[in-house]
Amino acid sequence: MLGLGCTVEVSQLGEHIRRPIGVLLALVCQFVIMPLVAFLLALAFSLNDVAAIAVLLCGCCPGGNLSNIMSLLVNGEMNLSIIMTISSTILALVLMPLCLWMYSRAWINTPVVNLMPFGAIILCLCSTLIPIGLGVALRYRYTRIADIVLKVSLWSLLVTLVMLFIMTGAMLGPELLATIPPSVYLVAVLMPLAGYAAGYGLATLFDLPPNSRRTVSLETGCQNVQLCTAILKLAFPPQLMGGMYMFPLLYALFQAAEAGIFILVYRMYRKEVLHKQDLAEDDDETNITYKTLKEEDVGFDTAYGSVTVSDPNSIRLESCGGGVPTPV
């Protein structure tokens, strides 16, 4: 998060604060679209109480740090990405319990709000805000140092993601995977995909530029699975949840895989289509067409004399009076 904060320009960040479109998008994406998507998928696949609560809890979480990394890889609007992440994390203090209270009544009698560990949410908030704030200050005061920190953090994030996938694969053994119903796998696949599509559609509705559309799409589909895992472990007994503790990890795997496909498609499109368009524009700017003027098309006025070229290295001007040619 320190490196991601180093990508933020203070002047552009101030523009987003004056025009809080990012806060509005974070509100709609994270606490209207995603909880509703999770609720509808749980109903559509007839999930049991435990699985439905795990899915709903993941859908009500704020945006995760992965969205910032993915936005950077697709040349997204990083200031908008940071604003949406911060806004959704702050709004989660109030709206996350509210969404859980609204949607969880379809499965359990005791509201999940009574079990909500606010300490975990506040800890997540601090772990997000403090490094980003330090990165923004570093970019504002020491630009060169911020560039170095950004490069180092990107490589460390890449290594961390690879290690996370390896550890997740080791934890999700065959026995544990067998306890998770196939419908839960389908929900884990469809939920981030629906979030990406809904976020892009919402950004298009707001008539945002293409880089902001990609950012909003990734911010919507990427959830804070770390917070979801912490709440599941702190709020529910292990004998009740069983294999559903692994749903946030499943969601993390599929949201990263789908975002990776999204990034790959964008890179290929940028390389093949946009690069060719840039080359075509360059050709248009440097293309010069010549038109041969025929004597019958344009009448030449010879009253001022004529031009004679007898030597390739010299040009002679002959006056109409028949005087001595003047070499040029």
Buried (B, 14 or more C-beta within 10 A) or exposed (E): BBBBBBBBEEEBBEEBEEEEBBBEBBBBBBBBBBBBBBBBBBEEBEBEEBBBBBBBBBBBBBBBBBBBBBBBBBBBBBBBBBBBBBBBBBBBEEBBBEBBBBBBEEBEEEBBBEBBBEEBBEBBBEBBBEBBBBBBBBBBEEEEEBBEBBEEBBEEBEEEBEEBBEEBEEEBEEEEEEEBBEBBBEBBBBBBBBBBBBBBBBBEEBEBEBBBBBBBBBBBBBBBBBBBBBBBBEBBEEEEBBBBBBBBBBBBBBBBEBBEEBBEEBEEEEEEEEEEEEEEEEEEEEEEEEEEEEEEEEEEEEEEBEEEEEEEEEBBBBEEEEEEBEEE
